[in-house]
Amino acid sequence: MNSSALLTDRYELTMVDAAMQSGTADRLCLFEAFARRLPHGRRYGIVAGTGRLLELIQAFRFEDSELDWLRDHGVVRQPTLDWLADYRFSGEIWGYQEGEAYFPGSPLLTVESTFAEGVILETLILSVLNYDTSVASAAARMVSVALGRPIAEMGSRRTGEQSAVAAARAAYIAGFDATSNLEAGRRWGLPTMGTAAHAFTLLHDSEEDAFRAQVAAFGPGTTLLVDTYDIKTGVELAVKVAGTELGAVRIDSGDLPTVVAAVRDQLDSLGAVNTRITVTSDLDEHTIAGLSGSPVDAYGVGTSVVTGSGAPAAGMVYKLVAHKGDGRGADAGDWIPVAKASVAKASLGGRKRALRRIDGTRTAREEIVDVQGTGIDLPVDLPSESHRELLVHLVNGGVPDERYLGHAGTVLAREHRAAVMQELPIEAFRLGQGEPVIPTVYR
Amino acid sequence: MNSSALLTDRYELTMVDAAMQSGTADRLCLFEAFARRLPHGRRYGIVAGTGRLLELIQAFRFEDSELDWLRDHGVVRQPTLDWLADYRFSGEIWGYQEGEAYFPGSPLLTVESTFAEGVILETLILSVLNYDTSVASAAARMVSVALGRPIAEMGSRRTGEQSAVAAARAAYIAGFDATSNLEAGRRWGLPTMGTAAHAFTLLHDSEEDAFRAQVAAFGPGTTLLVDTYDIKTGVELAVKVAGTELGAVRIDSGDLPTVVAAVRDQLDSLGAVNTRITVTSDLDEHTIAGLSGSPVDAYGVGTSVVTGSGAPAAGMVYKLVAHKGDGRGADAGDWIPVAKASVAKASLGGRKRALRRIDGTRTAREEIVDVQGTGIDLPVDLPSESHRELLVHLVNGGVPDERYLGHAGTVLAREHRAAVMQELPIEAFRLGQGEPVIPTVYR
């Protein structure tokens, strides 16, 4: 992996530079990532990006090319350059497991390290968590209204070309079944899908020629795109060319409830009773919900999922919440909670622990943020039947927990999300704007 | 640069595979990227991403690692793998110069190549143009309401970590003066900025200690962040520590018009009459416009610029608009315009030329899209005083025009944007929703 070290705001390095001069760079600190609110009146959010982030933190290394550029541009001084050259994150990171539901104030990620080691990761942590969580939070709502029908992410063309890979992964964690993005298939082991676009039909001398070419290449089980010219003619031709064994037709335009019903009738009347209908026309959670009574067999979603369906950034911030004095290790003293008081941006100092209270019906009722302030180690015991610990140890002495990385970590996150969704109150799945489905309680 | 070849939807490769079997893969084709509408009732858009795209097309190569993955996952057959192994884009690309204004239907990019060579670039072209253009189109509006005050992009944490680099570049093209993103500084030669965040103040035993540390490190010309606790106290401390030579104070919260006025009075009364005021609190084009009468010296913009201020994807599509028969070169015959007829997604076939009609006052009046259909070469003569050719030759026989690449290309795009803005009717700069400021006329 290429170095991720310059995917960073300049002031992170400038602060390290100044803190090294003032002798505060080595103070032990706690940083916390959290969101003050859920985007867009949503009822819950889904954490994503964590596994990807852990890999990027491993790649956060200043090699000669980074150091030379920083030196040439006078960003930091020589002692800081020397320190950066040796930079390896060596601290602790706890966080909500990837795929976990979250609410306003949930302490999603806690970094314990020296000031310099922790502050320098701020931009990278927020870029990854804000984007991926935005996508997963939108995607989870689409999955819940798809009512078990397969749903594929195909929005690569509507977001930055590298964000597209992250979006495919985040949507998969949120319960999407596949992606069109090949790099996401390679990088994260996700299932990929896709057959043909309108260009393929337009290339050929007739729609029938195009269908014949596609069926010759992939067999009758393929998905034919039937709306290039006229849907009724397209469906007729599709069954004529592929026979009643035609795998699926794809519809990418029109008033979908009407069109889908007509296409189903037409397919059935032509004997293609097992041919599936895939729809892909500017779908979002609302249009998918509107198709719940229609004979749709699969959804493909583009723009809305990769842009967070109206909330393209999850609004997470990363704040210093506590530090110790100037000693190290046992001499460092107690944690000193710190918080800013800026209007509408106040933060809550101190180390947090997070528990979800689950009632006797296995339903989540409260997000409990336990503000301990001083150095109680995580986790501690609480009755397991009624409180679920939300923080997991992601990085131990600079070493990430392998379970959360790569393909396996992505699958684990997807499974965790599925389990967590079972726990949420049913009101979580209402699409309309409203309050978080469970309150965040500080104690 | 790493290979960009798998930053692609699976169906692009599947179509190549089927077309190779059906003998249509080598048909000469024209593909066109355009937007059916401007996002969000805007009056104009700004094209960005072109220079970045040309470099990514150069990196669109299938090496062993890509080919192995495609083979192992059965995406395409062996003849297609052999073709991909040799893939180098060898065709022609014309397009709007980066930084150009655009309107609905403007033919932003035209790719002339075989079907296979051109279709396979679709996803990459759209990812880059949709994201970068979204950012530049939002950024240009912020620049115009900043009324010449410096404006910096600092939204890296609110978009994917690689999109952040692209966003910095797009905002710079749109007239932003600097970015916080270091990789954008290294990769594209953009000016970078940034000093300290709230964490730096919270790290120290007092706000005064933090200010002393920062001034000791960077001198009194630095920018002190004064809103961690109480702005009035913060400003007083800042001047006490740095003296009246303090470079700037930064305000990141509060009701800005009120706060800015009070801080200016306070600075002046303390004798810090040259100390500048930078504001950075969740700004967008509307809040910036609301500060036009306030004594703000510089703006820093985050979320809204990197997410396109409500329109995170520019809505561009890439359509096959014409092809020739099966012959090659002189034998290939005439261009055959093709277009799909899907409801609300109809496209206009044929090769386009684009001209902007400029009246005697040097004001743009019409976007003229000249639908020629058959193979007239670009450009042709028209009276230069009244019509400006909008398409430039970006790639010639597979070779990109060097002028549009790298740092120089980015600066050229920024200059072009500045010149183009002079040409737009004054109504272009109204923030309210409305119609495109000039009509698109087909002829």
Contacts between the chains, C-beta under 8 A, distances in Angstrom:
chain1	res1	chain2	res2	distance
A	2	B	2	7.3
A	4	B	161	7.0
A	6	B	182	4.2
A	6	B	183	4.1
A	6	B	185	7.8
A	6	B	186	5.7
A	7	B	156	7.3
A	7	B	161	4.5
A	7	B	162	7.3
A	7	B	164	6.7
A	7	B	165	7.2
A	7	B	181	7.6
A	7	B	182	7.8
A	7	B	183	5.3
A	8	B	156	7.6
A	8	B	181	7.6
A	8	B	182	5.4
A	8	B	183	7.5
A	9	B	154	6.6
A	9	B	156	5.7
A	9	B	157	7.2
A	9	B	180	4.1
A	9	B	181	6.6
A	9	B	182	7.4
A	9	B	194	5.5
A	10	B	180	5.4
A	10	B	181	7.7
A	10	B	182	5.6
A	10	B	185	7.6
A	10	B	192	4.8
A	10	B	193	6.2
A	10	B	194	3.7
A	11	B	180	6.6
A	11	B	194	3.3
A	11	B	195	5.6
A	11	B	196	5.8
A	11	B	197	5.8
A	12	B	194	7.9
A	12	B	197	7.9
A	13	B	182	7.3
A	14	B	194	6.0
A	14	B	195	5.4
A	14	B	196	6.5
A	14	B	218	7.6
A	15	B	195	8.0
A	15	B	196	5.3
A	15	B	197	6.6
A	15	B	199	7.0
A	15	B	200	4.7
A	17	B	217	6.2
A	18	B	196	6.9
A	18	B	200	6.9
A	18	B	213	5.5
A	18	B	214	5.2
A	18	B	216	7.7
A	18	B	217	3.8
A	18	B	218	6.8
A	19	B	200	7.0
A	19	B	203	6.7
A	19	B	213	7.0
A	21	B	213	6.8
A	21	B	216	6.1
A	21	B	217	4.7
A	22	B	204	7.4
A	22	B	209	7.7
A	22	B	212	7.7
A	22	B	213	3.3
A	22	B	216	6.6
A	22	B	217	7.1
A	24	B	203	5.4
A	24	B	204	6.1
A	24	B	213	6.8
A	27	B	203	6.3
A	29	B	203	6.8
A	31	B	199	7.3
A	56	B	161	7.1
A	66	B	186	7.7
A	69	B	182	8.0
A	69	B	185	7.6
A	69	B	186	4.8
A	70	B	182	7.7
A	73	B	185	6.7
A	73	B	192	7.4
A	75	B	182	7.2
A	75	B	192	7.5
A	115	B	199	7.6
A	115	B	203	5.3
A	119	B	197	7.8
A	119	B	199	5.5
A	119	B	200	7.9
A	122	B	157	7.3
A	122	B	197	7.6
A	122	B	199	7.5
A	123	B	156	5.3
A	123	B	157	5.2
A	123	B	161	8.0
A	123	B	164	8.0
A	124	B	161	6.0
A	126	B	157	3.5
A	126	B	158	7.5
A	127	B	156	5.9
A	127	B	157	5.4
A	127	B	158	7.7
A	127	B	159	6.7
A	127	B	160	6.2
A	127	B	161	3.9
A	127	B	164	5.8
A	128	B	160	7.6
A	128	B	161	5.9
A	130	B	157	6.3
A	130	B	158	5.6
A	130	B	159	7.5
A	131	B	159	6.0
A	131	B	160	4.3
A	131	B	161	7.8
A	131	B	163	7.4
A	132	B	160	8.0
A	154	B	9	6.6
A	156	B	7	7.3
A	156	B	8	7.6
A	156	B	9	5.7
A	156	B	123	5.3
A	156	B	127	5.9
A	157	B	9	7.2
A	157	B	122	7.3
A	157	B	123	5.2
A	157	B	126	3.6
A	157	B	127	5.4
A	157	B	130	6.3
A	157	B	318	7.9
A	158	B	126	7.5
A	158	B	127	7.7
A	158	B	130	5.6
A	158	B	312	8.0
A	158	B	313	4.0
A	159	B	127	6.7
A	159	B	130	7.5
A	159	B	131	5.9
A	159	B	160	7.4
A	159	B	163	7.1
A	159	B	312	7.4
A	159	B	313	6.7
A	160	B	127	6.2
A	160	B	128	7.6
A	160	B	131	4.3
A	160	B	132	8.0
A	160	B	159	7.4
A	160	B	160	5.8
A	160	B	162	6.3
A	160	B	163	3.4
A	160	B	166	5.6
A	161	B	4	7.0
A	161	B	7	4.5
A	161	B	56	7.1
A	161	B	123	8.0
A	161	B	124	6.0
A	161	B	127	3.9
A	161	B	128	5.9
A	161	B	131	7.8
A	161	B	162	7.9
A	162	B	7	7.3
A	162	B	160	6.3
A	162	B	161	7.9
A	162	B	162	3.6
A	162	B	163	6.7
A	163	B	131	7.4
A	163	B	159	7.1
A	163	B	160	3.4
A	163	B	162	6.7
A	163	B	163	4.6
A	164	B	7	6.7
A	164	B	123	8.0
A	164	B	127	5.7
A	165	B	7	7.2
A	166	B	160	5.6
A	180	B	9	4.1
A	180	B	10	5.3
A	180	B	11	6.6
A	181	B	7	7.6
A	181	B	8	7.5
A	181	B	9	6.6
A	181	B	10	7.7
A	182	B	6	4.2
A	182	B	7	7.8
A	182	B	8	5.3
A	182	B	9	7.4
A	182	B	10	5.6
A	182	B	13	7.3
A	182	B	69	8.0
A	182	B	70	7.7
A	182	B	75	7.2
A	183	B	6	4.0
A	183	B	7	5.3
A	183	B	8	7.5
A	185	B	6	7.8
A	185	B	10	7.6
A	185	B	69	7.6
A	185	B	73	6.7
A	186	B	6	5.7
A	186	B	66	7.7
A	186	B	69	4.8
A	192	B	10	4.7
A	192	B	73	7.4
A	192	B	75	7.5
A	193	B	10	6.2
A	194	B	9	5.5
A	194	B	10	3.6
A	194	B	11	3.3
A	194	B	12	7.9
A	194	B	14	6.0
A	195	B	11	5.6
A	195	B	14	5.4
A	196	B	11	5.8
A	196	B	14	6.5
A	196	B	15	5.3
A	196	B	18	6.9
A	197	B	11	5.8
A	197	B	12	7.9
A	197	B	15	6.6
A	197	B	119	7.8
A	197	B	122	7.6
A	198	B	319	7.2
A	198	B	320	7.3
A	198	B	340	4.9
A	198	B	342	7.5
A	199	B	15	6.9
A	199	B	31	7.4
A	199	B	115	7.6
A	199	B	119	5.5
A	199	B	122	7.6
A	199	B	319	7.0
A	199	B	320	4.0
A	200	B	15	4.7
A	200	B	18	6.9
A	200	B	19	7.0
A	200	B	119	7.9
A	201	B	340	7.6
A	202	B	319	7.9
A	202	B	320	4.5
A	202	B	323	7.6
A	202	B	338	4.2
A	202	B	339	7.4
A	202	B	340	6.5
A	203	B	19	6.7
A	203	B	24	5.4
A	203	B	27	6.3
A	203	B	29	6.8
A	203	B	115	5.3
A	203	B	320	6.2
A	203	B	323	6.0
A	203	B	338	7.8
A	204	B	22	7.4
A	204	B	24	6.0
A	209	B	22	7.7
A	212	B	22	7.7
A	213	B	18	5.5
A	213	B	19	7.0
A	213	B	21	6.8
A	213	B	22	3.3
A	213	B	24	6.8
A	214	B	18	5.2
A	216	B	18	7.7
A	216	B	21	6.1
A	216	B	22	6.6
A	217	B	17	6.2
A	217	B	18	3.8
A	217	B	21	4.7
A	217	B	22	7.1
A	218	B	14	7.6
A	218	B	18	6.8
A	227	B	340	7.9
A	227	B	342	4.9
A	227	B	343	7.9
A	228	B	340	4.7
A	228	B	341	7.2
A	228	B	342	6.7
A	229	B	340	6.9
A	229	B	341	5.1
A	230	B	341	7.0
A	252	B	342	6.6
A	252	B	345	7.5
A	253	B	342	3.7
A	253	B	343	4.8
A	253	B	344	6.4
A	253	B	345	4.9
A	254	B	342	7.3
A	254	B	343	4.5
A	254	B	344	7.9
A	255	B	343	7.6
A	303	B	313	5.5
A	306	B	313	7.8
A	307	B	307	8.0
A	307	B	312	4.2
A	307	B	313	5.8
A	308	B	312	7.8
A	312	B	158	8.0
A	312	B	159	7.5
A	312	B	307	4.2
A	312	B	308	7.8
A	312	B	312	4.4
A	313	B	158	4.0
A	313	B	159	6.7
A	313	B	303	5.5
A	313	B	306	7.7
A	313	B	307	5.8
A	318	B	157	7.9
A	319	B	198	7.2
A	319	B	199	7.0
A	319	B	202	7.9
A	320	B	198	7.4
A	320	B	199	4.0
A	320	B	202	4.5
A	320	B	203	6.2
A	323	B	202	7.6
A	323	B	203	6.0
A	338	B	202	4.2
A	338	B	203	7.8
A	339	B	202	7.4
A	340	B	198	4.9
A	340	B	201	7.6
A	340	B	202	6.5
A	340	B	227	7.9
A	340	B	228	4.7
A	340	B	229	7.0
A	341	B	228	7.2
A	341	B	229	5.1
A	341	B	230	7.0
A	342	B	198	7.5
A	342	B	227	4.9
A	342	B	228	6.7
A	342	B	252	6.6
A	342	B	253	3.7
A	342	B	254	7.3
A	343	B	227	7.9
A	343	B	253	4.8
A	343	B	254	4.5
A	343	B	255	7.6
A	344	B	253	6.4
A	344	B	254	7.9
A	345	B	252	7.4
A	345	B	253	4.9
